[in-house]
Amino acid sequence: QYEFIKTFLILCFSKSYKEIDFLHVAGHSGGTAAALLWSNIKKIPVLMELVTEYARHQQKLLFIFKVQPYKNSKIVTLTEKTKQECIRLGVQDNKLWCRPNPIDSEKFKCEPEKRYNLRKELTSFNENQIVIGNVAKIIPQKNQYLILEALQYLPGNFVTLLAGPFIKEGPLLSRDKFYLDKIHDFIRKSSLENRVCLITDFVDAEPYMKLSDIYAMPAYNEGFGTPMIEDLVCRLLL
């Protein structure tokens, strides 16, 4: 609710939003709900992206209310299932565009000759080790912790790369910090320091995927994610 109020005040009083033609929103949060409410008040259309299979166009507002995009908005859905759910909830078909996430085929492709050079450049791992890679936000939903639990039972030549941003602000900071601390504690208590490369900054996923031998996606509550397609075209084991 703090994020909702903060975002709504910014939209109302910031000069940056005085004269705009439309808003682009994605995700479920207090900030997104504030943007939708503001767009309805101002009668400004929204381009809304529903980036997971379980996302919906309606956002919770102050616990009991719901808000949705202004009537002349467009909604982009990741899957046909999400589109049909929006139609069931009252969205007209012509307001919806089902567009599965594309991949950059020039960027994500099989280049095994680069593997060990990238590994040497970006990690401390060598060509004799088997790298299990994962690039994702460091949040409980992504479940990187399961990879570490599995690693302790694998032979010593198996190592893991966990790369992805740890978001250092926002309403879920305490939750995510607790999760990151849990990862650090497990690495230390299991003596895995030499077998884990943990990067908590935002990274370009491509080189980190290409230096891996295996790509792990143990996330909770996610469908067929785009990284899975990217890894398949890079010919990694999943």
Accessible surface in RSA format (square Angstrom, percent):
REM  Atomic radii and reference values for relative SASA: ProtOr
REM  Chains: A
REM  Algorithm: Lee & Richards
REM  Probe-radius: 1.40
REM  Slices: 20
REM RES _ NUM      All-atoms   Total-Side   Main-Chain    Non-polar    All polar
REM                ABS   REL    ABS   REL    ABS   REL    ABS   REL    ABS   REL
RES GLN A   1    90.02  50.3  60.47  44.2  29.56  70.4  28.76  61.2  61.26  46.5
RES TYR A   2   164.33  76.7 156.27  88.9   8.07  21.0 125.66  94.4  38.67  47.7
RES GLU A   3    47.13  27.1  45.76  34.6   1.37   3.3  16.90  32.7  30.23  24.7
RES PHE A   4    16.01   8.0  16.01   9.9   0.00   0.0  16.01   9.7   0.00   0.0
RES ILE A   5    90.67  51.6  89.17  66.4   1.49   3.6  90.65  65.3   0.02   0.0
RES LYS A   6   108.17  52.8 102.61  63.0   5.56  13.2  54.57  49.1  53.61  57.1
RES THR A   7    33.82  24.1  33.67  34.1   0.15   0.3  22.51  30.2  11.31  17.1
RES PHE A   8    44.95  22.5  44.95  27.8   0.00   0.0  44.95  27.3   0.00   0.0
RES LEU A   9    92.11  51.3  90.68  64.9   1.44   3.6  90.99  63.9   1.12   3.0
RES ILE A  10    81.41  46.3  76.20  56.8   5.20  12.5  81.33  58.6   0.08   0.2
RES LEU A  11     9.94   5.5   7.61   5.4   2.33   5.8   7.61   5.3   2.33   6.3
RES CYS A  12    39.54  29.9  25.30  28.2  14.25  33.5   9.03  22.9  30.52  32.9
RES PHE A  13   149.20  74.6 129.45  80.2  19.75  51.4 130.32  79.0  18.89  54.1
RES SER A  14    33.38  28.2  22.59  30.1  10.79  24.9  18.74  39.9  14.64  20.5
RES LYS A  15   183.37  89.5 166.56 102.2  16.81  40.0 109.03  98.1  74.34  79.2
RES SER A  16    88.76  75.0  59.29  79.1  29.47  67.9  34.61  73.7  54.15  75.9
RES TYR A  17    74.27  34.7  71.55  40.7   2.73   7.1  24.36  18.3  49.91  61.5
RES LYS A  18   131.53  64.2 101.36  62.2  30.18  71.9  67.60  60.8  63.93  68.1
RES GLU A  19   166.90  95.8 133.40 100.9  33.50  79.8  53.85 104.2 113.05  92.3
RES ILE A  20    52.32  29.8  28.94  21.6  23.39  56.4  35.47  25.5  16.86  45.7
RES ASP A  21   125.11  87.6 109.38 108.9  15.73  37.2  30.04  70.7  95.06  94.8
RES PHE A  22   112.57  56.3  98.65  61.1  13.92  36.2  98.65  59.8  13.92  39.8
RES LEU A  23    17.19   9.6  16.15  11.6   1.04   2.6  17.19  12.1   0.00   0.0
RES HIS A  24   107.14  58.6  78.90  54.8  28.24  72.2  53.68  55.3  53.45  62.2
RES VAL A  25    14.85   9.8   9.41   8.5   5.45  13.1  14.85  12.9   0.00   0.0
RES ALA A  26    50.23  46.2  28.35  43.8  21.87  49.8  28.53  40.2  21.69  57.5
RES GLY A  27    28.38  35.0   0.00   N/A  28.38  35.0  26.35  72.3   2.02   4.5
RES HIS A  28    98.53  53.8  65.74  45.7  32.78  83.9  47.69  49.2  50.84  59.2
RES SER A  29    48.04  40.6  29.29  39.1  18.75  43.2  37.08  79.0  10.96  15.4
RES GLY A  30    20.08  24.8   0.00   N/A  20.08  24.8  11.01  30.2   9.08  20.3
RES GLY A  31    10.44  12.9   0.00   N/A  10.44  12.9   9.08  24.9   1.36   3.0
RES THR A  32    10.89   7.7   6.81   6.9   4.08   9.7   2.75   3.7   8.14  12.3
RES ALA A  33     0.10   0.1   0.10   0.2   0.00   0.0   0.10   0.1   0.00   0.0
RES ALA A  34     0.00   0.0   0.00   0.0   0.00   0.0   0.00   0.0   0.00   0.0
RES ALA A  35     9.19   8.5   9.19  14.2   0.00   0.0   9.19  12.9   0.00   0.0
RES LEU A  36     0.00   0.0   0.00   0.0   0.00   0.0   0.00   0.0   0.00   0.0
RES LEU A  37    45.69  25.4  45.69  32.7   0.00   0.0  45.69  32.1   0.00   0.0
RES TRP A  38     4.92   2.0   4.92   2.4   0.00   0.0   4.71   2.5   0.20   0.3
RES SER A  39     0.00   0.0   0.00   0.0   0.00   0.0   0.00   0.0   0.00   0.0
RES ASN A  40    48.85  33.7  40.10  38.8   8.75  21.1  18.03  43.4  30.82  29.8
RES ILE A  41   102.03  58.1  78.52  58.5  23.51  56.7  85.92  61.9  16.11  43.7
RES LYS A  42   116.66  56.9  94.01  57.7  22.65  53.9  40.04  36.0  76.62  81.6
RES LYS A  43   135.82  66.3 120.57  74.0  15.25  36.3  77.58  69.8  58.23  62.0
RES ILE A  44    21.13  12.0  20.75  15.5   0.38   0.9  21.13  15.2   0.00   0.0
RES PRO A  45    36.92  26.9  36.92  33.7   0.00   0.0  36.92  30.5   0.00   0.0
RES VAL A  46     3.32   2.2   0.00   0.0   3.32   8.0   1.10   1.0   2.23   6.0
RES LEU A  47    63.15  35.2  62.50  44.7   0.65   1.6  62.72  44.0   0.43   1.2
RES MET A  48     0.31   0.2   0.31   0.2   0.00   0.0   0.31   0.3   0.00   0.0
RES GLU A  49    55.46  31.8  55.35  41.9   0.11   0.3   6.28  12.2  49.18  40.2
RES LEU A  50     3.67   2.0   1.38   1.0   2.29   5.8   1.38   1.0   2.29   6.2
RES VAL A  51    69.36  45.6  58.51  53.0  10.86  26.2  59.49  51.7   9.87  26.8
RES THR A  52    58.37  41.5  56.24  57.0   2.13   5.1  49.01  65.8   9.36  14.1
RES GLU A  53    38.08  21.9  35.38  26.8   2.70   6.4   2.99   5.8  35.09  28.6
RES TYR A  54   133.62  62.4 116.42  66.2  17.20  44.7  75.81  57.0  57.82  71.3
RES ALA A  55     9.56   8.8   5.76   8.9   3.80   8.7   9.38  13.2   0.18   0.5
RES ARG A  56    47.49  19.9  47.49  24.2   0.00   0.0  24.99  34.2  22.50  13.6
RES HIS A  57     1.88   1.0   1.88   1.3   0.00   0.0   1.46   1.5   0.42   0.5
RES GLN A  58    45.13  25.2  37.87  27.7   7.26  17.3   4.32   9.2  40.80  30.9
RES GLN A  59     4.56   2.5   3.24   2.4   1.32   3.1   1.32   2.8   3.24   2.5
RES LYS A  60   159.19  77.7 141.95  87.1  17.24  41.1  84.78  76.3  74.41  79.3
RES LEU A  61    18.62  10.4  17.86  12.8   0.76   1.9  18.62  13.1   0.00   0.0
RES LEU A  62    78.89  43.9  72.13  51.6   6.77  17.0  72.13  50.7   6.77  18.2
RES PHE A  63   159.59  79.8 133.39  82.6  26.21  68.2 138.59  84.0  21.00  60.1
RES ILE A  64   139.81  79.6 105.72  78.8  34.09  82.2 111.91  80.6  27.91  75.7
RES PHE A  65   117.74  58.9 113.96  70.6   3.78   9.8 117.01  70.9   0.73   2.1
RES LYS A  66   137.13  66.9 105.67  64.8  31.46  74.9  57.07  51.4  80.06  85.3
RES VAL A  67    14.62   9.6   9.98   9.0   4.64  11.2  14.62  12.7   0.00   0.0
RES GLN A  68    84.24  47.1  82.10  60.0   2.14   5.1  20.34  43.3  63.90  48.5
RES PRO A  69    15.03  11.0   4.44   4.0  10.59  38.5   4.44   3.7  10.59  65.8
RES TYR A  70    30.72  14.3  27.46  15.6   3.26   8.5  19.42  14.6  11.30  13.9
RES LYS A  71   158.18  77.2 136.67  83.9  21.51  51.2  91.47  82.3  66.71  71.1
RES ASN A  72    74.26  51.2  60.09  58.1  14.17  34.1  28.03  67.5  46.23  44.7
RES SER A  73     5.13   4.3   2.01   2.7   3.12   7.2   2.58   5.5   2.55   3.6
RES LYS A  74   105.42  51.4 104.77  64.3   0.65   1.5  74.74  67.3  30.68  32.7
RES ILE A  75     6.51   3.7   6.19   4.6   0.32   0.8   6.19   4.5   0.32   0.9
RES VAL A  76    16.86  11.1  16.19  14.7   0.67   1.6  16.19  14.1   0.67   1.8
RES THR A  77     0.27   0.2   0.00   0.0   0.27   0.7   0.27   0.4   0.00   0.0
RES LEU A  78    33.19  18.5  29.46  21.1   3.73   9.4  31.27  22.0   1.92   5.2
RES THR A  79    40.24  28.6  37.25  37.8   2.99   7.1  40.24  54.0   0.00   0.0
RES GLU A  80    91.53  52.6  87.21  66.0   4.32  10.3  59.94 115.9  31.59  25.8
RES LYS A  81   114.21  55.7 104.93  64.4   9.28  22.1  73.56  66.2  40.64  43.3
RES THR A  82     0.00   0.0   0.00   0.0   0.00   0.0   0.00   0.0   0.00   0.0
RES LYS A  83    33.76  16.5  33.76  20.7   0.00   0.0   0.15   0.1  33.60  35.8
RES GLN A  84    87.33  48.8  82.71  60.4   4.62  11.0  39.61  84.3  47.71  36.2
RES GLU A  85    44.41  25.5  43.95  33.3   0.46   1.1   8.25  15.9  36.17  29.5
RES CYS A  86     0.00   0.0   0.00   0.0   0.00   0.0   0.00   0.0   0.00   0.0
RES ILE A  87    58.17  33.1  48.53  36.2   9.64  23.2  48.53  34.9   9.64  26.2
RES ARG A  88   164.22  69.0 130.88  66.7  33.34  79.4  70.22  96.0  94.00  57.0
RES LEU A  89    61.18  34.1  37.94  27.1  23.25  58.4  43.03  30.2  18.15  48.8
RES GLY A  90    63.40  78.2   0.00   N/A  63.40  78.2  35.57  97.6  27.83  62.3
RES VAL A  91    19.14  12.6  11.03  10.0   8.11  19.5  16.10  14.0   3.04   8.2
RES GLN A  92   114.64  64.1 105.98  77.5   8.65  20.6  42.26  90.0  72.38  54.9
RES ASP A  93    82.17  57.6  74.87  74.5   7.30  17.3  31.15  73.3  51.02  50.9
RES ASN A  94    99.96  68.9  84.75  81.9  15.21  36.6  44.23 106.4  55.73  53.9
RES LYS A  95    55.05  26.9  54.94  33.7   0.11   0.3  20.93  18.8  34.12  36.3
RES LEU A  96    15.56   8.7   0.00   0.0  15.56  39.1   0.47   0.3  15.09  40.6
RES TRP A  97   143.90  57.7 141.85  68.7   2.05   4.8 122.56  65.3  21.35  34.6
RES CYS A  98    35.86  27.1  17.65  19.7  18.20  42.8   8.44  21.4  27.41  29.6
RES ARG A  99    96.04  40.3  92.01  46.9   4.03   9.6  16.08  22.0  79.96  48.5
RES PRO A 100    92.87  67.7  85.30  77.8   7.57  27.5  85.30  70.4   7.57  47.1
RES ASN A 101    64.19  44.3  53.94  52.1  10.26  24.7   7.06  17.0  57.14  55.2
RES PRO A 102    83.86  61.1  63.04  57.5  20.82  75.7  73.29  60.5  10.57  65.7
RES ILE A 103    46.28  26.3  21.81  16.3  24.47  59.0  26.31  18.9  19.97  54.2
RES ASP A 104    74.55  52.2  62.44  62.1  12.11  28.6  29.17  68.7  45.38  45.3
RES SER A 105    78.78  66.6  69.20  92.4   9.58  22.1  39.35  83.8  39.44  55.3
RES GLU A 106   134.43  77.2 124.38  94.1  10.05  23.9  56.35 109.0  78.08  63.8
RES LYS A 107    73.42  35.8  66.82  41.0   6.60  15.7  34.68  31.2  38.74  41.3
RES PHE A 108    15.65   7.8  13.56   8.4   2.09   5.4  13.56   8.2   2.09   6.0
RES LYS A 109    84.72  41.3  83.43  51.2   1.29   3.1  45.45  40.9  39.26  41.8
RES CYS A 110    48.67  36.8  27.18  30.3  21.49  50.5  11.40  28.9  37.26  40.2
RES GLU A 111    24.95  14.3  19.70  14.9   5.25  12.5   5.19  10.0  19.76  16.1
RES PRO A 112    75.80  55.2  65.20  59.4  10.61  38.6  68.15  56.3   7.65  47.6
RES GLU A 113   125.92  72.3  94.97  71.9  30.95  73.7  73.68 142.5  52.24  42.7
RES LYS A 114    89.02  43.4  88.44  54.3   0.57   1.4  51.01  45.9  38.01  40.5
RES ARG A 115    46.52  19.5  46.52  23.7   0.00   0.0   1.35   1.8  45.17  27.4
RES TYR A 116    99.96  46.7  95.23  54.2   4.73  12.3  63.39  47.6  36.57  45.1
RES ASN A 117   107.40  74.1 102.34  98.9   5.06  12.2  24.86  59.8  82.55  79.8
RES LEU A 118    29.39  16.4  29.33  21.0   0.06   0.1  29.37  20.6   0.02   0.1
RES ARG A 119     1.59   0.7   1.59   0.8   0.00   0.0   1.06   1.4   0.54   0.3
RES LYS A 120   170.21  83.0 152.47  93.6  17.74  42.2  96.95  87.3  73.27  78.0
RES GLU A 121   131.35  75.4  95.61  72.3  35.74  85.1  42.08  81.4  89.27  72.9
RES LEU A 122    52.32  29.1  32.94  23.6  19.39  48.7  37.63  26.4  14.69  39.5
RES THR A 123    18.43  13.1   0.00   0.0  18.43  43.9   8.50  11.4   9.93  15.0
RES SER A 124   107.37  90.7  68.98  92.1  38.39  88.4  56.47 120.2  50.90  71.3
RES PHE A 125    10.23   5.1   3.58   2.2   6.64  17.3   3.59   2.2   6.63  19.0
RES ASN A 126    75.41  52.0  69.04  66.7   6.37  15.3  35.31  85.0  40.10  38.8
RES GLU A 127   110.74  63.6  94.12  71.2  16.62  39.6  17.26  33.4  93.48  76.3
RES ASN A 128   119.00  82.1  99.24  95.9  19.76  47.6  31.62  76.1  87.37  84.5
RES GLN A 129    37.37  20.9  33.56  24.5   3.81   9.1   6.92  14.7  30.45  23.1
RES ILE A 130    54.69  31.1  54.69  40.7   0.00   0.0  54.69  39.4   0.00   0.0
RES VAL A 131     0.00   0.0   0.00   0.0   0.00   0.0   0.00   0.0   0.00   0.0
RES ILE A 132    16.08   9.2  16.06  12.0   0.02   0.1  16.06  11.6   0.02   0.1
RES GLY A 133     0.76   0.9   0.00   N/A   0.76   0.9   0.76   2.1   0.00   0.0
RES ASN A 134     5.45   3.8   5.44   5.3   0.00   0.0   0.00   0.0   5.45   5.3
RES VAL A 135    20.67  13.6  11.40  10.3   9.27  22.3  11.40   9.9   9.27  25.1
RES ALA A 136    20.20  18.6   9.69  15.0  10.50  23.9  19.87  28.0   0.33   0.9
RES LYS A 137    98.83  48.2  95.85  58.8   2.98   7.1  42.38  38.1  56.45  60.1
RES ILE A 138     3.00   1.7   2.62   2.0   0.38   0.9   2.62   1.9   0.38   1.0
RES ILE A 139    23.19  13.2  23.19  17.3   0.00   0.0  23.19  16.7   0.00   0.0
RES PRO A 140    42.13  30.7  40.25  36.7   1.88   6.8  40.87  33.7   1.26   7.8
RES GLN A 141    67.55  37.8  61.64  45.1   5.91  14.1  23.21  49.4  44.34  33.6
RES LYS A 142    45.47  22.2  44.76  27.5   0.71   1.7  13.26  11.9  32.21  34.3
RES ASN A 143    15.42  10.6  14.91  14.4   0.50   1.2   0.50   1.2  14.91  14.4
RES GLN A 144     2.95   1.6   2.95   2.2   0.00   0.0   1.34   2.9   1.60   1.2
RES TYR A 145    37.33  17.4  37.33  21.2   0.00   0.0  16.42  12.3  20.91  25.8
RES LEU A 146    85.67  47.7  85.28  61.0   0.39   1.0  85.55  60.1   0.12   0.3
RES ILE A 147     9.71   5.5   5.84   4.4   3.86   9.3   9.30   6.7   0.41   1.1
RES LEU A 148     0.00   0.0   0.00   0.0   0.00   0.0   0.00   0.0   0.00   0.0
RES GLU A 149    64.15  36.8  63.75  48.2   0.41   1.0  12.20  23.6  51.95  42.4
RES ALA A 150    49.60  45.6  41.08  63.4   8.51  19.4  48.26  68.0   1.34   3.5
RES LEU A 151     0.00   0.0   0.00   0.0   0.00   0.0   0.00   0.0   0.00   0.0
RES GLN A 152    72.07  40.3  45.79  33.5  26.28  62.6   9.65  20.5  62.42  47.3
RES TYR A 153   179.99  84.0 146.33  83.3  33.66  87.6 111.62  83.9  68.37  84.3
RES LEU A 154    61.55  34.3  52.36  37.5   9.20  23.1  52.98  37.2   8.58  23.1
RES PRO A 155    81.91  59.7  68.33  62.3  13.59  49.4  81.37  67.2   0.55   3.4
RES GLY A 156    53.78  66.3   0.00   N/A  53.78  66.3  30.32  83.2  23.46  52.5
RES ASN A 157    64.71  44.6  56.18  54.3   8.53  20.5  28.92  69.6  35.79  34.6
RES PHE A 158    37.92  19.0  37.92  23.5   0.00   0.0  37.92  23.0   0.00   0.0
RES VAL A 159     0.00   0.0   0.00   0.0   0.00   0.0   0.00   0.0   0.00   0.0
RES THR A 160     0.04   0.0   0.04   0.0   0.00   0.0   0.00   0.0   0.04   0.1
RES LEU A 161     0.09   0.1   0.09   0.1   0.00   0.0   0.09   0.1   0.00   0.0
RES LEU A 162     2.22   1.2   2.06   1.5   0.15   0.4   2.22   1.6   0.00   0.0
RES ALA A 163     2.14   2.0   0.00   0.0   2.14   4.9   0.28   0.4   1.86   4.9
RES GLY A 164     0.22   0.3   0.00   N/A   0.22   0.3   0.22   0.6   0.00   0.0
RES PRO A 165    26.37  19.2  25.96  23.7   0.41   1.5  26.04  21.5   0.34   2.1
RES PHE A 166    23.39  11.7  17.09  10.6   6.31  16.4  17.12  10.4   6.27  18.0
RES ILE A 167    66.99  38.1  63.67  47.4   3.31   8.0  65.65  47.3   1.33   3.6
RES LYS A 168   141.03  68.8 121.21  74.4  19.82  47.2  73.97  66.6  67.06  71.4
RES GLU A 169   134.09  77.0 126.20  95.5   7.89  18.8  41.89  81.0  92.20  75.3
RES GLY A 170    44.47  54.8   0.00   N/A  44.47  54.8  25.62  70.3  18.84  42.2
RES PRO A 171    94.08  68.6  56.92  51.9  37.17 135.1  70.79  58.4  23.29 144.7
RES LEU A 172    92.45  51.5  91.23  65.3   1.22   3.1  91.68  64.4   0.77   2.1
RES LEU A 173    60.59  33.7  60.42  43.2   0.17   0.4  60.42  42.4   0.17   0.5
RES SER A 174    89.53  75.7  76.74 102.4  12.79  29.5  53.98 114.9  35.55  49.8
RES ARG A 175    97.95  41.1  88.96  45.4   8.99  21.4  57.91  79.1  40.04  24.3
RES ASP A 176     7.38   5.2   7.38   7.3   0.00   0.0   0.05   0.1   7.33   7.3
RES LYS A 177   109.67  53.5 109.67  67.3   0.00   0.0  78.26  70.4  31.41  33.5
RES PHE A 178   147.65  73.9 142.76  88.4   4.89  12.7 146.10  88.6   1.55   4.4
RES TYR A 179    14.28   6.7  13.79   7.8   0.49   1.3  14.28  10.7   0.00   0.0
RES LEU A 180    17.88  10.0  17.88  12.8   0.00   0.0  17.88  12.6   0.00   0.0
RES ASP A 181    56.30  39.4  55.42  55.2   0.87   2.1  20.52  48.3  35.78  35.7
RES LYS A 182    88.59  43.2  82.63  50.7   5.96  14.2  38.17  34.4  50.42  53.7
RES ILE A 183     1.15   0.7   1.15   0.9   0.00   0.0   1.15   0.8   0.00   0.0
RES HIS A 184    87.97  48.1  83.60  58.1   4.37  11.2  56.03  57.7  31.93  37.2
RES ASP A 185    59.34  41.6  59.25  59.0   0.09   0.2   8.32  19.6  51.02  50.9
RES PHE A 186    29.78  14.9  26.32  16.3   3.46   9.0  29.43  17.8   0.35   1.0
RES ILE A 187    15.46   8.8  15.46  11.5   0.00   0.0  15.46  11.1   0.00   0.0
RES ARG A 188   137.28  57.6 128.63  65.6   8.65  20.6  61.72  84.4  75.56  45.8
RES LYS A 189   153.99  75.1 118.33  72.6  35.66  84.9  73.77  66.4  80.22  85.4
RES SER A 190    34.43  29.1  10.23  13.6  24.20  55.8  12.25  26.1  22.18  31.1
RES SER A 191    89.16  75.3  68.51  91.4  20.65  47.6  35.69  76.0  53.46  74.9
RES LEU A 192     4.49   2.5   4.41   3.2   0.08   0.2   4.49   3.2   0.00   0.0
RES GLU A 193    97.68  56.1  80.14  60.6  17.54  41.8  54.79 106.0  42.90  35.0
RES ASN A 194   137.91  95.1 118.61 114.6  19.30  46.5  34.08  82.0 103.83 100.4
RES ARG A 195    41.67  17.5  41.67  21.2   0.00   0.0  24.63  33.7  17.03  10.3
RES VAL A 196    17.70  11.6   0.97   0.9  16.73  40.3   0.97   0.8  16.73  45.4
RES CYS A 197    23.83  18.0  18.49  20.6   5.34  12.5   7.98  20.2  15.85  17.1
RES LEU A 198    41.91  23.3  12.04   8.6  29.87  75.1  12.04   8.5  29.87  80.4
RES ILE A 199    34.14  19.4  31.09  23.2   3.05   7.3  34.14  24.6   0.00   0.0
RES THR A 200    38.49  27.4  34.10  34.6   4.39  10.5   8.99  12.1  29.50  44.6
RES ASP A 201    85.83  60.1  82.12  81.7   3.71   8.8  25.50  60.0  60.33  60.2
RES PHE A 202   165.03  82.6 142.01  88.0  23.02  59.9 142.01  86.1  23.02  65.9
RES VAL A 203    21.71  14.3  10.44   9.4  11.27  27.2  15.72  13.7   5.98  16.2
RES ASP A 204    68.19  47.8  57.97  57.7  10.22  24.2  34.11  80.3  34.08  34.0
RES ALA A 205    24.96  22.9  21.87  33.8   3.09   7.0  21.87  30.8   3.09   8.2
RES GLU A 206    33.68  19.3  33.68  25.5   0.00   0.0   0.89   1.7  32.80  26.8
RES PRO A 207    26.48  19.3  25.68  23.4   0.80   2.9  26.48  21.9   0.00   0.0
RES TYR A 208    21.37  10.0  20.81  11.8   0.56   1.5   5.35   4.0  16.03  19.8
RES MET A 209     1.94   1.0   1.73   1.1   0.20   0.5   1.94   1.6   0.00   0.0
RES LYS A 210    10.38   5.1   5.49   3.4   4.89  11.6   6.47   5.8   3.91   4.2
RES LEU A 211     0.00   0.0   0.00   0.0   0.00   0.0   0.00   0.0   0.00   0.0
RES SER A 212     0.08   0.1   0.08   0.1   0.00   0.0   0.00   0.0   0.08   0.1
RES ASP A 213    29.25  20.5  23.57  23.5   5.68  13.4  11.58  27.3  17.67  17.6
RES ILE A 214    40.29  22.9  40.29  30.0   0.00   0.0  40.29  29.0   0.00   0.0
RES TYR A 215     4.09   1.9   2.25   1.3   1.84   4.8   0.46   0.3   3.64   4.5
RES ALA A 216    22.52  20.7  17.19  26.5   5.33  12.1  22.52  31.7   0.00   0.0
RES MET A 217    58.82  30.5  23.96  15.9  34.86  83.0  26.33  22.4  32.49  43.0
RES PRO A 218    27.01  19.7   8.65   7.9  18.37  66.8  21.86  18.1   5.15  32.0
RES ALA A 219    30.16  27.7   7.86  12.1  22.30  50.7   7.86  11.1  22.30  59.1
RES TYR A 220   123.76  57.8 120.39  68.5   3.38   8.8  87.52  65.8  36.24  44.7
RES ASN A 221   118.95  82.0  98.06  94.8  20.89  50.3  22.05  53.1  96.90  93.7
RES GLU A 222    59.64  34.2  28.15  21.3  31.49  75.0  14.43  27.9  45.22  36.9
RES GLY A 223    37.92  46.8   0.00   N/A  37.92  46.8  21.64  59.4  16.28  36.5
RES PHE A 224   130.59  65.3 102.18  63.3  28.41  73.9 105.55  64.0  25.04  71.7
RES GLY A 225    16.60  20.5   0.00   N/A  16.60  20.5  16.60  45.6   0.00   0.0
RES THR A 226    25.35  18.0  20.73  21.0   4.62  11.0  17.33  23.3   8.02  12.1
RES PRO A 227    41.43  30.2  41.43  37.8   0.00   0.0  41.43  34.2   0.00   0.0
RES MET A 228    49.90  25.8  49.90  33.0   0.00   0.0  37.95  32.3  11.95  15.8
RES ILE A 229    57.40  32.7  57.40  42.8   0.00   0.0  57.40  41.3   0.00   0.0
RES GLU A 230    21.61  12.4  21.61  16.3   0.00   0.0   0.00   0.0  21.61  17.6
RES ASP A 231     0.00   0.0   0.00   0.0   0.00   0.0   0.00   0.0   0.00   0.0
RES LEU A 232    91.40  50.9  79.28  56.7  12.12  30.5  79.91  56.1  11.49  30.9
RES VAL A 233    57.54  37.9  43.92  39.8  13.62  32.8  51.35  44.6   6.19  16.8
RES CYS A 234     6.46   4.9   1.33   1.5   5.13  12.1   1.32   3.3   5.14   5.5
RES ARG A 235   188.69  79.2 160.51  81.8  28.18  67.1  48.80  66.7 139.89  84.8
RES LEU A 236    10.31   5.7   1.02   0.7   9.30  23.4   2.18   1.5   8.14  21.9
RES LEU A 237   124.14  69.1 121.57  87.0   2.57   6.5 123.57  86.8   0.57   1.5
RES LEU A 238    94.85  52.8  30.69  22.0  64.16 161.3  48.96  34.4  45.89 123.5
END  Absolute sums over single chains surface
CHAIN  1 A    13910.0      11602.4       2307.6       8129.9       5780.1
END  Absolute sums over all chains
TOTAL         13910.0      11602.4       2307.6       8129.9       5780.1
